[in-house]
Amino acid sequence: MSDVIVVRSLRRDYGPVRAVADVSFSVAEGEVFALLGPNGAGKSTTVEILEGHRERTAGSVEVLGYDPATGGRAFRERIGVVLQEAGFDEEFRVAELVEMYAGLYPRRLDVEELIGLVGLTERRDARTKTLSGGEKRRLDLALGLVGSPDLLFLDEPTTGFDPAARHRAWDLIASLRDLGTTILLTTHYMEEAERLADRVVVLVAGTVVAEGSPADLAGADRSAVLSFRLPEGMGPDDLPTLSGRPEVTASQVTVATSRPTGDMAALGAWATGLDLELADLTLSQPTLEDVYLRLTGGEGGD
């Protein structure tokens, strides 16, 4: 499988400010790749360079075999871009606008099929000014897809969606991956990245601080948490020796553990030996959000 995006030692300076310091990564054909990071991490600048909308200061960038800075029309015809906020002429009807955009590309998806794909069939004749926020976002996606792109850039695709609409959008993005479309996604919803992305890169202060699949990144963080209700009549000193120090709040015990399997076994053997059932016993593994917050010092995304 070939790489659609290859970034090596990318740097972008704005005068004395270094927005992107030293970024390297690659995106494989057919992959959903998420670029994560807090405000000011360099995500937007990196994506704009990949789209050909901003020049780089140093480093090399190759997208679909082109240098985005010089790829011109041949490059732009093969990418789709869905911005976080896009404006429409409010007097256009949905189908008219999609049809007009389709006319800009040498290859294109069927307009009616695309309108159905994004869930706007019943609104195809509605003027864009009457669309809800979620419907406008679906129209954004249709316009980004109408040129049948090999590579789709999605910037915060579900911002402003209610939970049901967000899940429908996730299903749509997953179906695009199944069709072979390569997707570069930026999002501040860690659940979204965990659900959709094959791999993620986390940027902090213009540099890559982590890269891998969501499962691998979460698995590398060994700080699982054991939790259970303290048996009646017992105190923390009565518990077995575990790798982490038990914390007790209102009879609920939590233990941050670097040895979840061993500690769970030790706790189970202790309770069985005393013929105890531990109420509310859980073992929580770290999520991508836990890892992200640790890597970024608790800062949110764009």
C-alpha positions in Angstrom: 0.0 0.0 0.0 1.5 3.3 -1.1 1.7 6.5 0.9 -0.7 9.3 -0.1 0.9 11.9 2.2 4.6 12.1 3.1 5.8 14.9 5.4 9.4 15.2 6.4 10.9 17.8 8.8 8.2 20.3 8.1 8.7 23.8 9.5 6.7 27.0 9.2 7.7 30.3 10.7 5.7 33.5 11.0 8.4 36.0 11.6 10.0 35.1 15.0 7.1 32.7 15.8 7.7 29.0 14.9 4.2 27.5 14.4 5.4 24.2 13.1 8.9 23.2 14.4 9.7 19.7 13.1 6.8 17.5 11.9 7.2 14.2 10.1 4.5 11.6 9.3 3.0 9.7 6.5 -0.6 8.6 5.6 -1.2 5.4 3.7 -3.7 5.0 0.8 -7.2 4.3 2.1 -6.3 5.2 5.7 -8.3 7.5 8.0 -5.6 9.6 9.8 -6.4 12.0 12.6 -4.2 15.1 13.4 -4.8 16.1 17.1 -3.5 18.8 19.3 -4.5 21.8 21.4 -4.8 25.4 20.3 -1.6 26.7 18.8 -0.1 23.2 18.3 0.3 23.7 14.5 -2.5 21.5 13.2 -4.2 24.1 11.1 -1.0 25.4 9.6 0.1 21.8 8.8 -3.2 21.0 7.1 -3.2 24.2 5.1 0.3 23.4 3.8 -0.9 19.9 2.8 -3.8 21.5 1.0 -1.6 23.9 -0.9 -3.1 27.0 0.8 0.0 28.0 2.7 3.8 27.8 1.9 6.2 26.0 4.2 9.5 27.5 5.5 11.5 24.3 5.3 11.1 20.5 5.0 9.5 18.4 2.3 5.8 17.6 1.6 4.4 15.2 -0.9 0.6 14.7 -1.4 -0.7 12.3 -4.1 2.8 12.6 -5.7 2.6 16.4 -5.9 4.3 19.2 -4.0 1.1 21.0 -2.9 2.8 24.4 -3.3 3.3 23.8 -7.0 0.8 21.1 -7.9 -1.7 23.5 -9.4 -5.0 22.4 -10.9 -4.0 18.7 -11.5 -3.4 18.4 -7.7 -6.5 20.3 -6.6 -8.8 18.2 -8.8 -7.8 15.1 -6.8 -8.4 16.5 -3.3 -11.6 17.4 -1.4 -11.6 19.9 1.4 -14.3 20.3 4.1 -13.6 23.4 6.2 -14.8 23.9 9.7 -16.8 26.8 8.5 -17.9 27.4 4.9 -20.3 30.0 3.5 -22.9 29.4 0.7 -24.8 31.8 -1.5 -28.1 31.6 0.5 -30.3 31.7 -2.6 -28.9 28.5 -4.1 -30.9 25.3 -3.7 -29.1 22.3 -2.4 -29.1 20.4 -5.6 -28.2 23.5 -7.7 -25.2 24.1 -5.5 -23.9 20.5 -5.7 -24.5 20.5 -9.4 -22.5 23.7 -9.9 -19.6 22.3 -7.9 -19.7 19.1 -9.8 -19.1 21.1 -13.0 -15.7 22.2 -11.7 -14.2 18.7 -11.8 -13.3 16.4 -14.7 -14.6 13.4 -12.7 -17.5 13.6 -10.4 -19.9 11.7 -8.3 -23.6 11.4 -9.3 -25.3 14.5 -7.8 -28.5 12.7 -6.7 -26.6 9.7 -5.3 -24.3 12.1 -3.4 -27.2 14.1 -1.9 -28.7 10.8 -0.7 -25.4 9.7 0.7 -25.1 12.7 3.0 -28.8 12.5 4.0 -30.2 15.6 2.2 -32.6 14.0 -0.3 -35.7 15.5 1.4 -33.9 18.9 1.4 -32.6 18.8 -2.2 -34.8 21.7 -3.3 -34.5 23.8 -0.1 -32.5 27.0 -0.3 -29.3 26.9 1.7 -30.4 29.7 4.0 -33.2 27.4 5.4 -30.9 24.6 6.3 -30.1 23.8 10.0 -26.5 23.8 11.2 -26.3 20.0 10.9 -27.8 20.1 7.4 -25.3 22.8 6.3 -22.5 20.6 7.6 -23.8 17.7 5.5 -23.9 20.0 2.5 -20.2 20.9 3.2 -19.4 17.3 3.0 -21.3 16.8 -0.2 -19.4 19.7 -1.8 -16.1 18.2 -0.6 -16.9 14.8 -2.1 -18.5 15.8 -5.4 -15.2 15.7 -7.3 -14.7 12.1 -6.3 -11.4 12.9 -4.4 -8.6 10.5 -3.8 -7.9 12.4 -0.6 -10.4 14.2 1.6 -9.5 16.8 4.3 -12.0 17.0 7.1 -11.7 19.9 9.5 -13.7 19.3 12.7 -16.5 17.5 10.6 -19.1 17.2 13.4 -18.7 20.5 15.3 -22.2 21.6 16.3 -23.8 18.2 15.7 -26.1 16.6 18.3 -25.1 13.1 19.3 -27.5 11.4 16.8 -26.2 13.5 13.9 -22.6 12.9 15.0 -23.1 9.1 14.9 -24.7 9.3 11.4 -21.7 11.4 10.2 -19.3 8.8 11.7 -21.1 6.1 9.8 -20.8 8.1 6.6 -17.0 8.7 7.1 -16.6 5.0 7.8 -18.4 4.2 4.5 -16.0 6.5 2.6 -13.1 4.6 4.0 -14.7 1.4 2.9 -14.8 2.9 -0.6 -11.1 3.5 -0.5 -11.0 7.3 0.1 -8.0 8.4 2.1 -9.1 10.8 4.9 -7.1 13.3 6.9 -9.2 14.4 9.9 -8.8 17.1 12.5 -11.1 16.9 15.5 -11.2 17.9 19.2 -13.6 15.0 20.0 -11.3 12.2 21.2 -14.2 9.7 20.9 -14.4 10.6 17.2 -10.7 10.0 16.6 -10.9 6.8 18.6 -13.9 5.6 16.6 -12.8 6.6 13.1 -9.0 6.9 12.9 -6.7 4.0 11.9 -3.8 6.1 13.2 -3.3 9.5 15.0 -0.6 12.0 15.4 -0.6 14.3 18.4 1.0 17.7 18.0 2.2 19.9 20.8 4.0 23.2 20.3 4.6 22.4 16.6 6.2 19.0 17.2 4.9 15.4 17.1 4.7 14.0 20.6 2.9 10.7 19.8 2.0 8.6 16.8 0.2 5.3 16.4 -3.2 3.7 16.4 -5.7 4.8 19.1 -5.5 1.4 20.7 -1.7 1.3 20.7 -1.5 4.8 22.2 -4.0 3.9 24.9 -2.3 0.5 25.5 1.1 2.2 26.0 -0.3 4.2 28.9 -0.1 1.6 31.7 -2.0 3.6 34.3 -5.2 1.6 34.6 -7.5 2.2 37.5 -8.9 -0.4 39.9 -12.1 0.6 41.7 -14.3 -1.2 44.3 -16.3 -0.5 47.4 -14.5 -1.0 50.7 -16.0 -4.0 52.6 -17.9 -3.0 55.7 -15.8 -2.8 58.8 -12.5 -2.6 56.9 -10.0 0.2 56.3 -7.3 0.8 53.7 -4.7 -0.9 55.9 -6.7 -4.2 55.6 -6.2 -4.3 51.8 -3.6 -6.5 50.2 -0.4 -5.0 48.9 -0.9 -3.6 45.4 1.4 -1.7 43.0 -0.5 1.6 43.5 -1.5 3.3 46.7 -5.3 2.9 47.5 -7.3 6.1 47.7 -10.5 6.0 49.7 -13.4 8.4 49.2 -16.8 7.8 50.8 -15.9 4.0 51.0 -15.0 3.9 47.3 -11.5 2.6 46.8 -9.5 3.6 43.6 -6.0 2.3 42.8 -3.9 3.6 39.9 -2.0 0.6 38.8 0.8 -0.1 36.4 0.2 -3.9 36.9 -3.5 -4.3 36.3 -3.5 -8.0 35.7 -1.3 -8.8 38.8 -3.2 -6.4 41.0 -6.6 -7.7 39.9 -5.3 -11.3 40.7 -4.0 -10.3 44.1 -7.2 -8.4 45.0 -9.3 -11.4 43.8 -7.2 -13.9 45.8 -7.4 -11.7 48.9 -11.2 -11.3 48.7 -11.7 -15.0 47.9 -9.6 -16.0 50.9 -11.8 -13.9 53.2 -15.0 -15.0 51.4 -15.8 -11.4 50.3 -17.6 -10.1 47.3 -16.2 -6.7 46.3 -19.1 -4.5 45.3 -18.7 -2.2 42.2 -15.4 -3.8 41.2 -14.2 -2.4 37.9 -10.9 -2.1 36.0 -10.7 0.9 33.7 -8.1 1.0 31.0 -6.9 4.3 29.7 -8.7 5.8 26.7 -7.3 7.9 23.9 -8.7 11.0 25.7 -6.7 10.0 28.9 -3.5 9.8 26.8 -4.2 13.0 24.9 -4.8 15.0 28.1 -1.6 13.6 29.6 0.4 14.5 26.5 -1.0 18.0 26.2 -1.1 18.9 29.8 -4.9 18.9 29.9 -5.3 21.5 27.1 -8.2 21.2 24.7 -8.3 21.0 20.9 -9.0 23.8 18.4 
